Amino acid sequence: MNDWPNSQPDGPRRMRHVQRPQVPQQQPQYDQGYDQGQQYNPNFTQQQASGYDSGYSNGQVYGGPQGGGRGTVPPQHDPRYVPQPQPGRPAPDWRRRVKIGSIVVVVGVLAWSVGTYAWASSQMRNEVDLARVIERPAAGDCTTYLIVGSDSREGMSAEEKKKLHTGSAEGKRTDSMMILAACSSGNTMVSLPRDSWVTIPSFVGSESGKKFGARGGSKLNAAYAMDGPELLVRTVEFNTGLRIDHYAEIGFAGFANIVDALGGVDLNIEKGFKDKKSGADFQAGEQTLNGEQALAFVRTRYAFAESDLARTKNQQKFLSALANQAATPGTILNPFKLYPTLGAGLDTLIVDKDMSLYDLGKMFFAMKGINGGDGKSMNIPISGSAPQGSLKWDMPKVKQLVSQIQNDEPVTVTSNR
């Protein structure tokens, strides 16, 4: 039975239709690998069609080079990391740079100086053995040098002999001799005329080693001709009583070469003179002498009434001027001038075995001091004439002069010639 009223079932109720807005959906565009011309593309992938990039690309490794583009992954950063500002470049430490630069310069100068000293020392001819000189006087307070200019033509060609008016005599003789005393009280240069009448004492031969007896009176230059530098030193010491500490000798060619290497030597010639034998031809006044002219200046004797005494004064004057020009920073610190000067003179300069380059430098600076007025230059005191047209020394004055040098006292002795 049907207890429900209207037992007929209701038909389906029509519910009100609520229309929702249509949301457009992005439909993936699948491409099956056909292009617009419906040609199949075998290299096409579904990822390309959907815009999805897996990080892989044809022939590439995942996460390839940074910088964007296909087949790369953008760099990942820790969000907690806050980049810190980079410090600026520090200002240069100029004080440190100057210090390092100064050290480099000093080391370079020292290396150059040591190298130059070693080279120059190797060029010196330490040939004179003063240990062979016998019966020597006691050493004094000053350093004494016997400086000799010889007429050696060693190493000169026939053309050079003609140009320098040296002649062609064989062997060698002393052309000039002088004692240089370097003292704290003042330097003194004393010329010894080669025509001085002296006693040649007993001596031991420099080559034979045999002892020879005294030869008696003779001209001073005969001692050198007889047995060389050692006998000359022995003769000077015997006749003066002054010990000679060092010996230095230079020949014609070396003397001229040194002058030319310096670019000439400035000299004031008080009175002009000519001499055919030496080749001298000078006008009075300031002038620069080259090697040839310098040699003629120091060798001339026949143009003067005082002959050898006048020549010794010119020799002193020129040597002092030469030293004054050579011992300057412009020469010593200039390698383009120093090396030619040393090379021109050292290989022709003959010195004793104990003489160093330092001693040679002291000798030049002592001569320079005399040229600057810090010292005295003179001939050895002469009292008159002697046999063979020679000159006799004033021995009382000579002894006083030697005593003052030995005791490093200012020299007050004067020469009348």
C-alpha positions as CSV (number, residue, x, y, z in Angstrom):
1,M,0.0,0.0,0.0
2,N,1.1,3.3,-0.6
3,D,0.6,5.6,2.4
4,W,2.1,8.6,0.8
5,P,-0.3,11.1,-0.4
6,N,-0.3,11.5,-4.0
7,S,1.4,8.3,-4.3
8,Q,2.5,9.0,-7.7
9,P,6.1,9.7,-7.6
10,D,7.2,13.1,-8.5
11,G,8.9,13.5,-11.7
12,P,12.5,14.7,-11.6
13,R,12.8,18.2,-10.4
14,R,14.5,20.6,-12.6
15,M,17.2,22.4,-10.7
16,R,18.2,25.9,-11.6
17,H,21.2,25.8,-13.7
18,V,24.0,28.1,-12.5
19,Q,26.4,28.9,-15.2
20,R,30.0,29.5,-14.0
21,P,32.3,31.7,-15.9
22,Q,34.5,29.9,-18.3
23,V,38.2,30.1,-17.4
24,P,40.3,29.7,-20.5
25,Q,42.8,27.0,-20.0
26,Q,46.2,27.0,-21.5
27,Q,46.4,23.9,-23.5
28,P,49.8,22.5,-24.1
29,Q,50.5,22.6,-27.7
30,Y,51.7,19.3,-28.5
31,D,53.6,19.0,-31.7
32,Q,54.3,15.6,-33.0
33,G,57.4,16.7,-34.7
34,Y,55.8,18.0,-37.9
35,D,56.4,21.5,-39.1
36,Q,53.9,23.7,-40.8
37,G,54.5,21.8,-44.0
38,Q,53.7,18.7,-42.1
39,Q,57.2,17.4,-42.5
40,Y,58.5,15.4,-39.7
41,N,61.4,16.9,-37.7
42,P,63.3,14.1,-36.0
43,N,65.2,16.6,-33.7
44,F,62.1,18.0,-32.2
45,T,61.2,17.1,-28.6
46,Q,58.1,17.5,-26.5
47,Q,60.0,19.7,-24.0
48,Q,60.6,22.2,-26.8
49,A,56.9,22.2,-27.6
50,S,55.9,22.7,-24.0
51,G,58.6,25.3,-23.2
52,Y,60.1,23.1,-20.5
53,D,63.9,23.1,-20.3
54,S,65.5,20.3,-18.3
55,G,68.9,21.8,-18.3
56,Y,70.1,19.5,-20.9
57,S,70.8,20.4,-24.5
58,N,72.0,18.6,-27.5
59,G,75.6,17.7,-26.9
60,Q,75.8,19.8,-23.7
61,V,76.5,18.8,-20.1
62,Y,73.9,19.8,-17.5
63,G,74.6,23.1,-15.8
64,G,77.0,24.2,-18.5
65,P,78.8,27.5,-18.5
66,Q,77.4,30.3,-16.4
67,G,76.0,33.3,-18.1
68,G,72.5,32.3,-19.1
69,G,71.2,30.7,-22.2
70,R,69.9,27.2,-22.8
71,G,71.5,24.4,-21.0
72,T,72.5,26.5,-18.0
73,V,71.3,26.9,-14.5
74,P,71.3,30.3,-12.9
75,P,73.6,30.6,-9.9
76,Q,72.1,29.8,-6.6
77,H,72.7,32.0,-3.5
78,D,72.3,31.4,0.1
79,P,69.6,34.0,1.1
80,R,71.4,34.4,4.5
81,Y,74.6,35.6,2.8
82,V,74.9,39.3,2.6
83,P,77.8,40.4,0.4
84,Q,80.3,42.6,2.1
85,P,81.8,45.7,0.4
86,Q,85.3,45.1,-0.9
87,P,88.0,47.3,0.7
88,G,89.6,49.9,-1.6
89,R,93.2,49.5,-3.0
90,P,95.7,50.7,-0.3
91,A,97.8,53.8,-1.0
92,P,101.4,53.1,-2.1
93,D,104.0,53.2,0.7
94,W,106.4,55.6,-0.9
95,R,108.7,55.6,2.1
96,R,109.2,51.9,1.7
97,R,109.7,52.2,-2.0
98,V,112.3,54.9,-1.6
99,K,114.1,52.8,1.0
100,I,114.2,49.8,-1.2
101,G,115.3,51.9,-4.2
102,S,118.1,53.4,-2.2
103,I,119.3,50.0,-1.1
104,V,119.4,48.8,-4.7
105,V,121.3,51.9,-5.8
106,V,123.9,51.6,-3.0
107,V,124.4,47.9,-3.7
108,G,124.8,48.6,-7.4
109,V,127.4,51.4,-6.7
110,L,129.3,49.1,-4.3
111,A,129.4,46.3,-6.8
112,W,130.6,48.6,-9.5
113,S,133.2,50.1,-7.2
114,V,134.5,46.7,-6.1
115,G,134.6,45.5,-9.7
116,T,136.5,48.5,-10.9
117,Y,139.0,48.3,-8.0
118,A,139.6,44.7,-8.7
119,W,140.1,45.3,-12.4
120,A,142.3,48.3,-11.9
121,S,144.5,46.5,-9.4
122,S,145.0,43.7,-11.8
123,Q,146.3,46.2,-14.4
124,M,149.0,47.6,-12.1
125,R,152.6,46.4,-12.8
126,N,154.0,45.8,-9.3
127,E,157.5,45.0,-10.5
128,V,159.9,46.9,-8.2
129,D,161.0,45.0,-5.1
130,L,162.1,47.5,-2.4
131,A,162.9,44.5,-0.2
132,R,166.2,44.2,-2.2
133,V,167.3,47.7,-1.1
134,I,169.8,47.4,1.7
135,E,170.7,49.6,4.7
136,R,167.5,51.6,4.6
137,P,166.8,54.6,6.9
138,A,164.1,54.4,9.6
139,A,160.5,55.1,8.5
140,G,159.2,58.6,9.2
141,D,155.7,59.9,10.1
142,C,154.8,60.9,6.4
143,T,154.2,58.6,3.5
144,T,156.9,59.2,0.8
145,Y,156.8,58.4,-2.9
146,L,159.6,58.5,-5.4
147,I,157.9,59.5,-8.7
148,V,160.0,58.9,-11.8
149,G,159.4,59.8,-15.4
150,S,161.5,57.6,-17.6
151,D,162.3,58.0,-21.3
152,S,161.1,54.5,-22.0
153,R,159.8,54.0,-25.5
154,E,158.3,50.6,-24.7
155,G,155.4,49.8,-26.9
156,M,155.8,52.8,-29.2
157,S,155.8,52.6,-32.9
158,A,158.3,54.4,-35.2
159,E,155.5,56.8,-36.1
160,E,154.7,57.6,-32.4
161,K,158.4,58.1,-31.6
162,K,158.6,60.7,-34.4
163,K,155.3,62.4,-33.5
164,L,156.3,62.7,-29.8
165,H,160.0,63.7,-30.5
166,T,161.3,60.9,-28.3
167,G,164.1,59.7,-30.5
168,S,165.0,56.0,-30.8
169,A,167.5,55.4,-28.1
170,E,167.6,51.9,-26.7
171,G,167.0,51.1,-23.0
172,K,165.6,53.7,-20.6
173,R,166.9,56.5,-18.4
174,T,165.2,58.8,-15.9
175,D,163.9,61.9,-17.4
176,S,162.6,63.3,-14.1
177,M,162.6,62.4,-10.5
178,M,160.8,63.9,-7.5
179,I,160.0,63.0,-3.9
180,L,156.4,63.5,-2.8
181,A,155.8,63.5,1.0
182,A,152.2,63.1,2.0
183,C,152.0,64.6,5.5
184,S,149.2,65.7,7.9
185,S,151.1,69.0,8.3
186,G,151.0,69.6,4.5
187,N,152.2,67.8,1.4
188,T,155.6,68.6,-0.1
189,M,156.9,67.8,-3.6
190,V,160.7,68.0,-4.0
191,S,162.3,67.7,-7.5
192,L,165.6,66.0,-7.8
193,P,167.5,67.3,-10.9
194,R,168.8,64.3,-12.9
195,D,172.2,66.1,-13.1
196,S,172.5,66.1,-9.3
197,W,176.0,65.1,-8.1
198,V,175.6,62.2,-5.7
199,T,177.4,59.2,-4.3
200,I,176.3,55.8,-5.6
201,P,176.6,53.5,-2.6
202,S,177.1,49.8,-2.3
203,F,174.1,47.8,-3.4
204,V,172.7,44.3,-4.2
205,G,172.0,43.7,-7.8
206,S,168.3,43.5,-8.6
207,E,168.8,40.5,-10.9
208,S,172.0,38.9,-9.9
209,G,171.5,39.2,-6.1
210,K,175.3,39.9,-5.8
211,K,176.6,42.7,-3.6
212,F,178.5,45.5,-5.4
213,G,180.7,48.1,-3.8
214,A,180.2,51.8,-3.8
215,R,180.7,53.5,-7.2
216,G,181.6,57.0,-5.8
217,G,180.4,60.3,-7.2
218,S,178.2,60.4,-10.3
219,K,175.1,62.0,-11.7
220,L,171.8,60.8,-10.1
221,N,170.4,59.4,-13.3
222,A,173.4,57.1,-13.6
223,A,172.1,55.0,-10.7
224,Y,168.9,54.1,-12.7
225,A,170.9,53.3,-15.8
226,M,173.3,51.1,-13.8
227,D,170.7,48.8,-12.0
228,G,167.2,50.2,-12.4
229,P,164.7,51.4,-9.8
230,E,166.1,49.5,-6.8
231,L,169.5,51.2,-7.1
232,L,167.9,54.6,-7.7
233,V,165.9,54.2,-4.5
234,R,169.0,53.1,-2.6
235,T,171.0,56.1,-3.9
236,V,168.2,58.6,-3.0
237,E,167.9,57.2,0.5
238,F,171.7,57.1,1.0
239,N,172.2,60.7,0.0
240,T,169.1,62.2,1.7
241,G,168.6,60.0,4.7
242,L,164.9,59.8,3.9
243,R,163.2,56.5,3.6
244,I,161.1,55.9,0.4
245,D,157.9,54.1,1.1
246,H,156.6,53.7,-2.5
247,Y,158.0,53.9,-6.1
248,A,156.0,54.9,-9.2
249,E,157.4,55.2,-12.7
250,I,155.8,56.0,-16.1
251,G,157.2,56.2,-19.6
252,F,156.6,58.6,-22.5
253,A,153.7,56.7,-24.1
254,G,151.8,56.2,-20.8
255,F,152.2,59.8,-19.8
256,A,150.8,61.1,-23.2
257,N,148.0,58.5,-23.2
258,I,146.8,59.5,-19.7
259,V,146.6,63.2,-20.8
260,D,144.6,62.3,-23.9
261,A,142.3,60.0,-22.0
262,L,141.4,63.0,-19.7
263,G,140.6,65.1,-22.8
264,G,143.7,67.3,-22.2
265,V,145.0,69.2,-19.2
266,D,144.3,72.9,-18.6
267,L,147.5,74.9,-17.8
268,N,148.5,78.5,-17.6
269,I,151.9,79.0,-19.3
270,E,153.4,82.3,-17.9
271,K,155.9,82.8,-20.7
272,G,155.9,81.2,-24.2
273,F,158.8,79.2,-25.4
274,K,160.0,76.9,-28.3
275,D,162.3,73.9,-28.4
276,K,163.0,71.9,-31.6
277,K,164.3,68.9,-29.7
278,S,161.2,68.4,-27.6
279,G,158.8,69.8,-30.2
280,A,157.6,72.5,-27.8
281,D,155.9,75.6,-29.3
282,F,153.8,77.4,-26.7
283,Q,152.3,80.8,-26.4
284,A,151.7,82.4,-23.0
285,G,148.3,82.1,-21.4
286,E,145.6,79.6,-20.4
287,Q,145.4,76.6,-22.7
288,T,144.6,72.9,-22.9
289,L,147.5,70.6,-23.6
290,N,147.0,67.3,-25.3
291,G,149.3,64.3,-24.8
292,E,151.9,65.4,-27.4
293,Q,152.0,68.9,-26.1
294,A,152.2,67.9,-22.5
295,L,155.1,65.6,-23.1
296,A,157.0,68.4,-24.9
297,F,156.2,70.8,-22.0
298,V,157.7,68.5,-19.3
299,R,160.7,67.5,-21.4
300,T,161.9,70.9,-22.6
301,R,165.2,72.0,-21.0
302,Y,167.3,73.7,-23.7
303,A,164.9,76.7,-24.1
304,F,165.7,77.8,-20.5
305,A,168.7,79.4,-19.0
306,E,168.4,77.3,-15.9
307,S,168.1,74.2,-18.0
308,D,167.2,71.2,-15.9
309,L,166.1,73.3,-12.9
310,A,163.6,75.2,-15.0
311,R,162.4,71.9,-16.4
312,T,161.8,70.3,-13.0
313,K,159.6,73.3,-12.1
314,N,157.5,72.8,-15.2
315,Q,157.3,69.1,-14.4
316,Q,155.9,69.8,-10.9
317,K,153.5,72.3,-12.3
318,F,152.1,70.0,-14.9
319,L,151.9,66.9,-12.6
320,S,149.9,68.9,-10.0
321,A,147.5,70.2,-12.7
322,L,147.2,66.6,-14.1
323,A,146.4,65.2,-10.6
324,N,144.0,68.1,-10.0
325,Q,142.0,67.2,-13.1
326,A,142.2,63.4,-12.7
327,A,141.2,63.2,-9.0
328,T,137.8,64.8,-9.5
329,P,134.3,63.4,-9.2
330,G,133.8,64.1,-12.9
331,T,136.6,61.6,-13.7
332,I,136.2,59.1,-10.8
333,L,132.4,58.8,-11.1
334,N,132.2,58.8,-14.9
335,P,133.0,55.3,-16.2
336,F,133.4,56.7,-19.7
337,K,136.3,58.8,-18.4
338,L,137.6,56.6,-15.6
339,Y,138.2,53.4,-17.5
340,P,140.0,55.0,-20.4
341,T,142.2,56.9,-18.0
342,L,143.0,53.9,-15.9
343,G,143.5,51.8,-18.9
344,A,145.8,54.3,-20.5
345,G,148.0,54.7,-17.5
346,L,148.0,51.6,-15.4
347,D,149.5,49.2,-18.0
348,T,152.5,51.5,-18.4
349,L,152.8,52.5,-14.8
350,I,155.5,50.5,-12.9
351,V,155.2,50.5,-9.1
352,D,156.7,48.7,-6.1
353,K,155.3,45.4,-5.0
354,D,153.6,46.8,-1.9
355,M,151.8,49.6,-3.6
356,S,148.1,49.2,-3.9
357,L,145.5,51.1,-5.9
358,Y,144.6,52.9,-2.7
359,D,148.2,54.1,-2.2
360,L,148.2,55.3,-5.8
361,G,145.0,57.2,-5.2
362,K,146.6,58.8,-2.1
363,M,149.6,59.9,-4.2
364,F,147.3,61.6,-6.8
365,F,145.3,63.4,-4.1
366,A,148.5,64.6,-2.4
367,M,149.6,66.1,-5.7
368,K,146.2,67.6,-6.2
369,G,146.4,69.2,-2.8
370,I,149.7,70.9,-3.7
371,N,148.1,72.3,-6.9
372,G,145.3,73.7,-4.7
373,G,147.7,75.5,-2.4
374,D,147.6,72.9,0.4
375,G,151.3,72.1,0.4
376,K,154.6,73.2,-1.1
377,S,156.6,72.4,-4.3
378,M,160.3,73.1,-4.6
379,N,163.7,71.9,-6.0
380,I,166.0,70.3,-3.6
381,P,168.3,73.0,-2.2
382,I,171.4,73.6,-4.5
383,S,174.6,75.2,-3.4
384,G,176.5,75.3,-6.6
385,S,178.1,73.4,-9.5
386,A,179.9,70.0,-9.4
387,P,182.0,67.9,-11.8
388,Q,180.6,67.1,-15.3
389,G,178.4,70.1,-15.3
390,S,176.3,68.7,-12.5
391,L,174.6,70.3,-9.5
392,K,175.8,70.2,-5.9
393,W,173.2,69.9,-3.1
394,D,173.1,72.2,-0.1
395,M,173.5,69.4,2.4
396,P,172.7,71.4,5.6
397,K,169.4,72.5,4.1
398,V,168.7,69.0,2.7
399,K,169.1,67.6,6.2
400,Q,166.8,70.2,7.7
401,L,164.2,69.5,5.0
402,V,164.4,65.7,5.6
403,S,164.1,66.2,9.3
404,Q,160.9,68.2,8.9
405,I,159.4,65.6,6.6
406,Q,160.3,62.7,8.9
407,N,158.7,64.4,11.9
408,D,155.6,65.6,10.0
409,E,156.4,69.2,10.6
410,P,155.5,72.1,8.2
411,V,158.4,72.5,5.7
412,T,160.1,75.9,6.2
413,V,163.2,75.2,4.1
414,T,163.4,77.1,0.8
415,S,165.4,76.6,-2.3
416,N,167.4,79.3,-4.0
417,R,167.1,77.8,-7.4
